[in-house]
Amino acid sequence: MQPSHDEVIRQKNLPTVGQTVRSKKYGTLWRVMEKREAWQETADDMSTGGPRLTPAIYLCYWRIKKGVLPGIGKMMGYAYTIHDTTFKTNWEIVEEKLEGI
């Protein structure tokens, strides 16, 4: 049975829209601006030869800078599937309330 989009969210512990995350590599803060269901292509199905799709969750991030309005400035997005560990490897969810940002 193929995993669902809800399973991807639950197993990967992905943030919700409005939450802040920190880049583990650079220490920069980013806010989740958009979250949507998507499909990501994987290796072709050996039995049929056709393309195979797996559920993914696409997150769009906005880099937080003091004095800059949300949505203005650097933005980026990634699609996360049940088979990758890129969110846990690259990001951590920031729990505390950020003052003045």
C-alpha positions as CSV (number, residue, x, y, z in Angstrom):
1,M,0.0,0.0,0.0
2,Q,1.3,3.4,-0.9
3,P,1.7,6.0,1.9
4,S,-0.6,9.0,2.0
5,H,0.1,12.7,2.3
6,D,-1.0,12.6,5.9
7,E,1.5,9.8,6.7
8,V,4.3,12.0,5.2
9,I,3.3,14.9,7.5
10,R,3.0,12.6,10.5
11,Q,6.2,10.6,10.1
12,K,8.4,13.4,9.0
13,N,7.1,15.7,11.8
14,L,6.8,18.6,9.3
15,P,6.0,22.2,10.6
16,T,2.7,23.9,9.9
17,V,2.1,27.2,8.1
18,G,3.3,30.1,10.2
19,Q,5.9,28.1,12.2
20,T,9.5,29.1,12.3
21,V,12.4,26.8,11.4
22,R,16.1,27.2,11.7
23,S,18.6,26.1,9.1
24,K,21.1,23.7,10.8
25,K,23.8,24.6,8.3
26,Y,23.6,28.4,8.4
27,G,21.6,29.2,11.6
28,T,19.1,31.4,9.6
29,L,15.5,31.6,10.5
30,W,12.7,30.9,8.0
31,R,8.9,30.9,8.3
32,V,6.7,28.4,6.6
33,M,4.5,30.4,4.2
34,E,2.8,27.6,2.3
35,K,2.2,23.9,2.6
36,R,0.6,21.8,-0.1
37,E,0.2,18.2,-1.3
38,A,2.3,17.2,-4.3
39,W,3.4,14.1,-6.2
40,Q,7.1,13.4,-6.8
41,E,8.4,11.1,-9.5
42,T,10.5,8.2,-8.4
43,A,12.2,5.3,-10.4
44,D,10.1,3.7,-13.1
45,D,7.8,0.8,-12.1
46,M,9.7,-2.3,-13.2
47,S,6.5,-4.3,-13.9
48,T,4.8,-1.8,-16.2
49,G,7.7,0.4,-17.3
50,G,5.7,3.5,-16.5
51,P,6.6,6.3,-14.2
52,R,5.8,5.9,-10.5
53,L,4.6,8.8,-8.3
54,T,4.9,9.1,-4.5
55,P,3.1,11.5,-2.2
56,A,5.1,14.5,-1.1
57,I,4.5,17.6,1.0
58,Y,5.8,20.9,-0.5
59,L,6.8,23.6,2.0
60,C,7.6,27.2,0.9
61,Y,9.9,29.1,3.2
62,W,10.5,32.8,3.6
63,R,13.7,34.1,5.2
64,I,13.0,36.2,8.3
65,K,14.8,39.5,8.5
66,K,14.1,42.2,11.0
67,G,12.1,45.1,9.5
68,V,11.2,43.2,6.3
69,L,7.6,42.4,5.6
70,P,6.6,38.7,5.2
71,G,6.8,37.5,1.6
72,I,9.3,40.2,0.6
73,G,12.9,38.9,0.2
74,K,14.3,35.4,-0.2
75,M,12.0,32.5,-0.6
76,M,12.5,28.8,-1.3
77,G,10.6,25.6,-1.3
78,Y,11.2,21.9,-1.0
79,A,9.1,18.7,-1.5
80,Y,9.5,16.1,1.2
81,T,8.5,12.4,0.7
82,I,8.3,9.5,3.1
83,H,11.6,8.1,1.8
84,D,13.9,11.1,2.5
85,T,15.4,12.6,5.6
86,T,16.2,16.0,4.3
87,F,13.9,17.9,6.7
88,K,15.4,16.4,9.8
89,T,18.9,16.7,8.5
90,N,18.6,20.4,7.5
91,W,16.0,22.0,9.7
92,E,14.9,22.3,13.3
93,I,11.5,23.7,14.4
94,V,11.9,26.8,16.6
95,E,9.4,26.7,19.5
96,E,9.9,30.0,21.3
97,K,8.1,33.2,20.3
98,L,10.4,35.5,18.4
99,E,10.2,39.1,19.6
100,G,10.5,42.0,17.2
101,I,10.6,40.0,14.0
